[in-house]
Each structure stands twice: as structure tokens, then as C-alpha cells.
């Protein structure tokens, strides 16, 4: 399935350059515009100048983790409805439920599969659209 992501603007927040690089490559190949940040603090600064279609947010990062960044996003009236997808290596039993309970819109575990990555994102966006 070909996914047209040409209208997507995506912020990827992750401290692992390899994870950022792969996600960015896949998204750009599909036509998305991407921005990156290495931690939650930097991610919040990026959000001062762009309004992405969604954020891919790692949970465990130095300086400011994804849990804290998500809380700040949800506290901000200008950002609270932003779609935030947890993209994380936290893949133990209960981690997905914990992330969703914290306010993430969706959850994708790492390592993600390049062939299904865009389909997973599209499914996440579709779920959000049905909920709003």
C-alpha cells in the first residue's frame, strides 16, 4: 500500500540518531516534512515555531523525557489536541496501556518495521480521527 504523507509535518523527538535517521528517511520518502529534536526540552522549543501533523515521541531521553514533554504539551492550550505517538523501546507487558493512559494518542514499539511503519502511523491517525 502506498501512503501519501505529502501533507504531513512531523516532529520526531528521540535521543538515538539511528532511530531518528530511519524514521526520518521513511517519512521523507513518503513525502512528509520532518523536524527533529534530541530531547523533550528541545522538542518543546521546536513546537514554538511549527505545528506538526503529529509528534513521534520517545519515552526515555536525557534532559526531558517523553512523559514530561507529553504532560507539557497537554497543559498547553495551543498544543493540547496535538497528536502524539509514543515511539519507544518500552515494549513490556503493560507499557502500551500505561502510555495510552498518560495521554499518548497511540503507541508504536521499537524497533519498528520499515515496511509497516507508515501503515502503523496511518492507523494511529485514523484512530484519532474517529475519536474526535
Number of C-alpha atoms within 10 A of each C-alpha: 7 7 11 14 17 13 11 17 20 22 24 26 30 27 20 12 12 10 18 19 14 13 20 20 14 15 22 17 13 17 16 19 18 17 18 20 19 20 24 27 18 15 22 17 11 17 15 10 8 12 15 20 16 19 25 24 29 29 24 17 17 13 10 17 20 27 20 13 21 24 14 16 20 17 11 10 9 11 16 15 13 17 20 25 24 26 24 23 15 18 13 8 8 9 15 19 12 11 20 14 10 12 18 22 21 22 23 21 16 14 11 16 10 12 10 11 15 20 14 16 17 15 13 18 19 11 13 13 10 7 8 6
